[in-house]
Amino acid sequence: VTLVHLDGLSSSDAAALLGWSSVRVKVRAHRSRRKIRSIIEDLLNGRGEEGGA
């Protein structure tokens, strides 16, 4: 997610940098975005983790 969305690299460039296939970069980015979206939705709906370290 960082390389593609924050650093602006293409999936192909990120794949070359990581030594992964372009498909793997796309899949991992998709899964990461989905997880981030879920965490944000939980926080906005009051279901976030309470307490902490």
C-alpha positions in Angstrom: 0.0 0.0 0.0 2.8 2.4 0.9 4.8 2.0 -2.3 1.8 2.1 -4.6 -0.5 4.6 -3.0 1.8 6.9 -0.9 5.0 6.7 -2.9 3.1 6.6 -6.2 4.9 3.6 -7.8 3.1 1.5 -10.4 2.3 -2.1 -9.5 5.1 -3.1 -11.9 7.7 -0.9 -10.3 6.7 -1.9 -6.7 6.9 -5.6 -7.8 10.4 -5.1 -9.3 11.6 -3.4 -6.1 10.2 -6.1 -3.8 11.1 -9.1 -6.1 7.4 -10.0 -6.3 5.1 -10.5 -9.3 2.8 -7.6 -10.3 -0.2 -9.7 -9.5 1.1 -10.4 -5.9 1.5 -6.6 -5.4 -2.0 -6.0 -6.6 -3.5 -8.7 -4.4 -1.6 -7.6 -1.3 -2.5 -4.0 -1.9 -6.2 -4.9 -2.3 -6.2 -7.0 0.9 -4.5 -4.2 2.8 -6.9 -1.6 1.6 -9.8 -3.9 2.6 -8.3 -4.4 6.1 -7.7 -0.6 6.6 -11.3 0.1 5.5 -12.6 -2.4 8.0 -10.6 -0.9 10.8 -11.7 2.7 10.0 -15.4 1.6 9.7 -15.1 -0.1 13.1 -13.6 3.0 14.7 -16.2 5.3 13.2 -19.0 3.0 14.4 -17.6 2.8 17.9 -16.4 -0.8 17.6 -12.8 0.0 17.8 -10.4 -1.5 20.4 -10.7 0.0 23.8 -7.9 0.3 26.2 -4.5 -0.5 24.9 -1.0 -0.6 26.2 
